[in-house]
């Protein structure tokens, strides 16, 4: 069956399902899989359909999360389902697979962009502060990247920085220009106001992920006095407007107790968040605070707690470092995503600041087929233990080798950092974590996420 026919059938099935549920979610969601099965070929996404069926039958925390989606503005919810589930995942996924085979390289599900290097905060341990505040991707640059991405099947775009909402008007304009894409922005949340909420309701395809580092003392010790209260106000405003948003949390040696607690998960849910991305602190940049690196015991605590609450709380949680088993290892280098900074340098990861291509000089596809990205393509996974996925944090010898072999250069504009210097900071961490990671990996046995057996 051709991809175009598959896409048409998928689109029809998704729209029929959405129409069916909309009238009475609680009554019709349990009947959803009957309708999906009717309009999709046998064997299509069988594992995913079985998982959804189980959620519906058990009416567990994931089912409660689905019901929470029906508290959102109907137009925003419809755009999210269409753009994220169908365009980015079903239709886009099929095109990505076709392009991977055609070009022999990684094709990303999502592209992370820095609209600007400017930020209105100066958080402890944040490499973005070193980039300066004069670098920007123009509206035309961002539009070009998205147009190129859609040709490859990429409909999911994420913003970081700097603080992306410094460029509010341009980000809303991009939403208007590409209504078939879903846009997520990592943001400190302090620039979200009534006017911006109205713009989000109008364009319907923009979702904030607000940075939160724990409760007030832990958060403001890193982000600045008064920021926690501004974040609470922003989340209250988004919730009042029935807008979707999530939380982005960087866990460090100083805030693990806060962010691993049940109280923290309940705070996020009560505030209206639908998802939380957990990021392990990375010692990137000459000003990196090495004391913020979590200990092996603290990282194990995050590993266990997030899995516990994933099975009991009505919020979708992702642990960027500890969930590699679910996606087969490192997702960077275009395998699932890549990063383009505010100067246009195409980087394999938001945390790997080395590049051999600039989007102003080469196409997106040429960057993906360049030496550095092909080194990622050929080297992934970087470790058979999926709790040691990263070529910088857990396998620093791999990053050293790739940078040396490809001639990639540091993209830190203020204080360039060699791969040897960066990896010199992570080598002791990698050695310490290996003991715990190997034990946890052996304990895993048959894993529900990857199906592996020991």
ABEGO torsion letter per residue (X at the ends): XBAAAAAAAAAAAAAAAAAAAAABAAAAAAAAAAAAAAABBBGBGAAAAAAAAAAAAAGBAAAAAAAAAAABBAAAAAAAAAAAAAAAAAAAAAAAAAAAAAAGBBBBABBBBBABABBABBBBGBAAAAAEAABBBBAAAAAAAAAAAAAAGBABBBBBOEBAAAAAAAAAAAAAABAABBBBBBBAGAABBAAAAAAAAAAGABBBBBBBAEBAAAAAAAAEBGAAAAAAAAAAAAAAAGBBBBBBBBBBAAAAAAAABAAAAAAAAAAGBABBBBBBBBBBEAABBAAABBBAAAAAAAAAAAAAAAAABBBBBBBAAAAAAAAGEBABGGAABBBBBAAGBBBABAABBBBABBAAABBAAAAAABAAAAAAAAAOBABABAABABAAAABAAAAAAAAAAAGBBBABAABBBBAAAAAAAAAAAAAAAAAAAAAAAAAAEBBAAAGBBX
